[in-house]
Amino acid sequence: MSNKLTGLKIEYTKLTSSEKQELKKFINEFDGKSEFEKGQVNENLRKSLGPINSTACPVCGK
């Protein structure tokens, strides 16, 4: 298992039940999209969220 996946699993355990449901819905909808649509979703998320905080991401280190 990769460090990135382990980090995501740890962060998942910290979510509330409603946040977990929201994430599951997002994943199911995302997986049903074409590769082009997935690229658009990824780009839109990165643009709309920008840097979430001033520290490095605990999952990917960026």
Secondary structure, DSSP 8 states (H G I E B T S, - for coil): --HHHHHHHHHHHTS-HHHHHHHHHHHHHHHTS-HHHHHHHHHHHHHHH--SSSS--TTT--
